[in-house]
Amino acid sequence: MTVRLSDEARRLIAAFEDETDATAVDCVVDDDRGRVVFVVTAGEMGSAIGPGGSRVEELEEKLGRDVMLVEDAPTAEGFVANALSPAAVYNVTISENDTTVAYAEVAHDDKGVAIGADGQNIETAKELAKRHFDVDDIQLT
């Protein structure tokens, strides 16, 4: 799918790439939660995070917002699993009936992590999965 970026998202991606030497393929600005979510090219997470998280910390300071990173993936299943990280996701199954739903098997102890405070992590994962793979919903199992 083609992802459309706002001017603000383009500026944030440029700042991200300057700070981290990693490539971002998408950016979602979450003003309600004071954070920015970057989708990082597969294989570039180490560069994006930096030693001990130093690049993320520098970027957060520069932007004045929390930063969340999601690693891109070539399949909807892999992308959903990455979007729910750091929760342990054992398996993702995509069901395509009237709507496209991703069923993610998450470790029982990690369901809270996958959902996040006030549902912020699962909502972000749903938004990104919709933008990149036209997945209508994510259900945790």
Secondary structure as the mmCIF struct_conf table of DSSP 4:
data_model
#
loop_
_struct_conf.conf_type_id
_struct_conf.id
_struct_conf.beg_label_comp_id
_struct_conf.beg_label_asym_id
_struct_conf.beg_label_seq_id
_struct_conf.end_label_comp_id
_struct_conf.end_label_asym_id
_struct_conf.end_label_seq_id
HELX_LH_PP_P HELX_LH_PP_P1 THR A 2 ARG A 4
HELX_RH_AL_P HELX_RH_AL_P1 ASP A 7 THR A 20
BEND BEND1 ASP A 21 ASP A 21
STRN STRN1 ALA A 24 ASP A 30
TURN_TY1_P TURN_TY1_P1 ASP A 31 GLY A 34
STRN STRN2 ARG A 35 VAL A 40
HELX_LH_PP_P HELX_LH_PP_P2 THR A 41 THR A 41
TURN_TY1_P TURN_TY1_P2 ALA A 42 GLY A 43
HELX_RH_AL_P HELX_RH_AL_P2 MET A 45 ILE A 49
HELX_RH_3T_P HELX_RH_3T_P1 PRO A 51 GLY A 53
HELX_RH_AL_P HELX_RH_AL_P3 SER A 54 LEU A 63
TURN_TY1_P TURN_TY1_P3 GLY A 64 GLY A 64
BEND BEND2 ARG A 65 ARG A 65
STRN STRN3 ASP A 66 GLU A 71
BEND BEND3 PRO A 74 THR A 75
HELX_RH_AL_P HELX_RH_AL_P4 ALA A 76 ALA A 83
TURN_TY1_P TURN_TY1_P4 LEU A 84 PRO A 86
BEND BEND4 ALA A 87 ALA A 87
STRN STRN4 VAL A 89 GLU A 96
BEND BEND5 ASN A 97 THR A 99
STRN STRN5 THR A 100 VAL A 106
HELX_RH_3T_P HELX_RH_3T_P2 HIS A 108 ASP A 110
HELX_RH_AL_P HELX_RH_AL_P5 LYS A 111 ILE A 115
HELX_RH_3T_P HELX_RH_3T_P3 ALA A 117 GLY A 119
HELX_RH_AL_P HELX_RH_AL_P6 GLN A 120 PHE A 133
STRN STRN6 ASP A 137 LEU A 140
#
